[in-house]
Amino acid sequence: MYADNFNPQAKTFYRPIDAALRWCGLVRYEAEILQAAWHCPERLGILFPQWPCLHANTEKIYDAMRNGELPYGYLGVSVPLGSPMLPSQLTVRHSDLRLWMQRYYPDQRPEFLFESINDTRGKISPAAYLSLQAERDALVQECNTLQRQLQDVMADLQALGLEQESLNALVKSQGPLSERSEHTYLQIIGALIYTVLDSSPAGKPMSVFENQTAIVDAVTARFTDIPGLSKRTLDAKFAAANRVLKKTT
């Protein structure tokens, strides 16, 4: 709010009755209304029948708070929607009340929220309002879509976690490899290394790898976070595989 447009009716936050009487343009009767509201808040309509908007606007504000349309707080401090509060402790921030009014009552522009009615800086055209509302709706829809995608990802991660647990249990149940099985695996590894590093009858290399070190470097670079694929482990396994393959051939 600009200093030259300061409005004495405006506050940082309001109780519902404060906002309702300003909405009705009854600031000059504020002391009388507040005294009655303090003692008999439920009888506003009876005590002030000459101002039916007072009771009606108060109920509109309470209804908006109950239904999550208007954020509220405790004596000016915001609290999560749905927090139990005594009616006398409820407050609503100036900025939240203004946004709520713009959305749900765009045809009404009480001076305490929008300064002077002639102040064009406080106005918003119907076209601009509809554009902002459409943009907000699109953002809400996008947010909902992202939340659904996040739930799907979390479900997939949970499924992967269960699958990993099953594999771990299977490995434990199978026990260590037999000597024969390990010998077979080392033969397979040795044969693969030999094939990768070999050349065709025409002398053309079978792969881009020049030697065993290049293969180890490529594997460790690609699978940095997988246990059992460290350079030290690969060098040891490849050496063992080469020895087994030489003995066999």
C-alpha positions, -999 to +999 in steps of 0.1 A: +000+000+000+014+034-010+018+061+016-002+087-003-031+062-006-031+052+031-066+042+041-074+045+079-100+018+075-075-008+064-056-031+088-031-059+084-057-084+095-094-084+106-118-103+127-148-114+106-170-087+122-143-060+116-143-070+079-181-073+076-188-038+090-162-023+067-177-042+038-210-026+047-195+009+050-205+011+087-171+022+102-187+052+119-208+027+140-178+004+146-177+009+184-215+002+188-214-029+166-183-043+182-197-039+217-229-058+206-209-084+187-188-091+218-217-099+240-242-113+215-225-122+182-254-145+172-279-117+175-264-092+150-294-095+127-318-088+155-299-060+171-292-042+139-322-049+116-315-016+098-283-031+084-291-066+071-258-067+051-239-068+084-252-102+095-252-115+058-215-104+052-204-118+085-219-152+076-203-151+041-169-147+057-174-175+082-187-197+055-157-191+033-134-200+062-153-232+070-151-243+033-115-236+027-121-207+004-105-181+027-073-187+047-076-177+084-054-173+114-052-168+151-049-131+160-031-124+128-009-155+126-019-179+098-029-215+108-035-246+086-070-249+071-092-270+094-075-259+126-101-257+154-105-221+166-129-201+188-149-176+167-135-147+188-099-157+179-104-160+141-087-134+119-081-130+082-052-112+065-059-081+044-042-097+013-062-130+016-095-111+021-088-090-009-080-120-031-111-138-019-133-108-027-118-105-062-126-141-069-160-146-053-174-111-054-157-093-083-186-068-086-179-055-051-150-033-042-152-021-006-130+009+000-110-006+029-097-033+006-094-015-027-087+021-015-107+047-034-131+035-060-114+060-083-080+046-078-073+027-110-043+009-095-066-012-074-090-022-102-089-053-123-108-057-155-132-087-160-110-099-189-079-098-167-098-115-139-110-143-162-075-147-176-059-150-141-086-175-131-080-196-162-042-195-155-048-206-119-071-234-129-045-246-154-018-246-127-041-265-103-047-291-129-010-294-137-003-297-100-028-325-097-012-343-126+022-340-111+009-354-078-006-384-096+027-390-114+046-388-081+023-414-066+029-437-096+067-432-092+065-439-055+045-471-062+071-482-087+099-476-062+081-495-036+076-524-061+113-523-069+122-524-033+100-555-028+116-571-058+151-564-045+141-580-012+129-611-030+161-613-050+182-610-018+162-637-001+167-659-032+204-654-031+206-662+006+185-693+001+207-706-028+239-703-007+274-698-022+283-710-057+298-744-060+333-748-073+320-762-106+296-733-111+322-707-104+346-724-128+319-723-155+313-686-149+350-678-151+352-697-184+323-676-198+339-644-187+373-654-202+356-663-235+338-630-236+371-611-230+389-631-256+361-625-282+359-588-275+396-582-278+400-606-308+403-596-345+384-609-376+402-631-402+407-599-422+425-583-392+397-559-382+392-555-344+360-571-331+353-541-308+366-506-299+384-519-269+421-522-273+429-542-242+414-555-209+421-523-191+399-504-215+371-528-208+375-524-170+376-486-174+344-486-195+325-508-170+335-489-139+326-456-156+292-468-167+282-487-135+298-465-108+272-473-080+268-511-085+285-532-058+309-558-071+319-538-102+348-519-088+381-518-108+398-540-082+371-567-083+370-567-121+408-569-125+408-599-101+379-617-118+392-611-154+426-624-144+411-655-129+389-660-160+420-657-182+438-683-162+408-707-163+404-703-200+441-709-207+440-741-187+409-753-206+423-745-241 
